[in-house]
Every structure is written in structure tokens, then in C-alpha cells.
Amino acid sequence: MLFRSFLALALDEKAEIEKMIEKTIFNYHIIPSAKEIVQKNYKVAMFPTHVVINKDGKVVFHTSGYNPITVSAIEKNIKLQLGIN
């Protein structure tokens, strides 16, 4: 069985995220106040950081910062992991 899960670890407090999702729908879970978690456990030093992890838990894509090709690169790597052309 294939599970597709997306998770966002946000720096924002829960109340700020709740306001945001009233206006914008996200089809994934958002964990608030996660700065310490990502910095300590995953050694993330720059925000935003984007990571695609495969079904075996291996990091298959990682990038920090944002540029115009970030979204397409993330989509490409997710599709590769799902076997979608």
C-alpha cells in the first residue's frame, strides 16, 4: 500500500497558523513552533528548507532557500518517488 504524506514544520506559533489556514487551504499537516525541532534534530540552519523523503526514510532531495525552480524541483522529486512521469 502506498502512503502519501506531507508535513510542514513551521516556525510560526499555532495561533498564527490557524489564522493563515482560515484563508488558505493546505492539504497537509502543519506542525507549529518547530524551530527547535528542525534545528536540533535535523541540523537545519536556513529557512525555508525543503526535503523529500522516500518511503524507506531516505532523503532523496534537499534544498535551502527559495528560487524560481524550487517548486518544480520538489514536484519532480515527489513524482519520481511515486513513479509518476
N, C-alpha and C positions, 0 to 999 in steps of 0.2 A: 504494500500500500504506500502511495506517495503522499507525504505531508508537505504542505507549502506553508511556511510560517515566516512572518516578517515581524520584526521587533525594533522599536526605536528607543534608544536610551537617551533621554532628553536632559538638558541642563536646567530647564525651567521647573519651577515649582508646580505642584499638582493644580492649584487654583488657576494659574496662567494657562496651563494646557487645557483645562476644562473650558475656559473662555474661548480658546482657539478652536476647539473641536465643535463648538456650537455653530461656528461659521464655515468650517472646512471639515469635510468628512474624510477620515483616514481609514483604510481597510486593513489596519494592523494595530497591534497593541503599542502603547506609548508608556514607557516607564519614566516617571518624573524624578527629578533630583538625583540623577545617576552620575554626576560628575566624578565623585569619589570612586564609584564602582569601576567606571571605564578607565580612569587614570591609574588606579592601583592594580586592578586585576588584568587589564588588557593593555597597559602601557600606552594609552592614547594621550598624546600631548597637544594635538591640534584639532580644532573643531571647524567645520564638520569633518568627521572621519566616516567612510563608508566601507563596509566589509560584507562580502558574500561568502557564506559558509556552506559547504556541501552537506549532503545527508550523512556523511561519515564524520562530520565535525571539523573538517579540514578547511582552512581559509584558502579560497580559490581566487579571491580578488580583494584588493585593499588599496584605498586611495585616501588622501587627506586633502582638505581644501576643496575648492569648487572652481570648475572652469566649464565652458560650454559643452564639453563632451562627457562630463561626469555622468549625467543621467543615461545617455545612450550606452556608455561603457558598463554601467550597473545592469541595465536591461539585457545587454548582450551576454553578460556572465551568468545572469539568472536563467536566461533561455538555454544557454549551454548546459547548465546543471539539470534543467528539466527535460532536455532532449528536444527542444523546440528550435526549428530553423528560423 
